[in-house]
Amino acid sequence: VDANDALIERLGDPDSAVRWWAALGMVMRDSGAVSSAHDGLTKALTDVSPDVRIAAAWALSKHGSDADRSAALPVLLNQADYAKSGVFSSIAALNAIGNIGDLAKSIHDAVIALPQSGPSPDGRYSGYPSRLLLDLGARAAAANAGKAKGKGKGKKK
């Protein structure tokens, strides 16, 4: 059995951990693999497990089409909301958004505006989402500064 086919099959496994690993396997592959797993990954965007939703959205956002990103990025944005999703889902979604980079620029402003605190089972986890948000904000600011710096440069007539 081809590894890609095995991952696609496991996207439908009854165990959410197996579905998560299958979706994460698609993140690590390429656009061809994600295209072949499109139906399973799209279905996984509404999985009962937030971890499966995040991994599927990550794969579709990173390796999918513009239409896939349009469907997947709101899932990541929703899961990145610390106040609604909790610390662990927020960290996972923010890491995915950071990995996707400029492909997630359509949600960057909304991400930066997310709450920096929320429920946490232990205080030692509480700082991670705010640090990830600060990092994403710094990256966006640097990218915008680079674009502004480049404006007006060119041949003078």
Sequence and secondary structure as in RCSB ss.txt:
>XXXX:A:sequence
VDANDALIERLGDPDSAVRWWAALGMVMRDSGAVSSAHDGLTKALTDVSPDVRIAAAWALSKHGSDADRSAALPV
LLNQADYAKSGVFSSIAALNAIGNIGDLAKSIHDAVIALPQSGPSPDGRYSGYPSRLLLDLGARAAAANAGKAKG
KGKGKKK
>XXXX:A:secstr
  HHHHHHHHTT SSHHHHHHHHHHHHTS HHHHHHTHHHHHHHTT SSHHHHHHHHHHHHHHS HHHHHHHHHH
HHHHH HHHH HHHHHHHHHHHHHHGGGGGGGHHHHHTS S    SSGGGTHHHHHHHHHHHHHHHHHHHHHHHH
TT S   
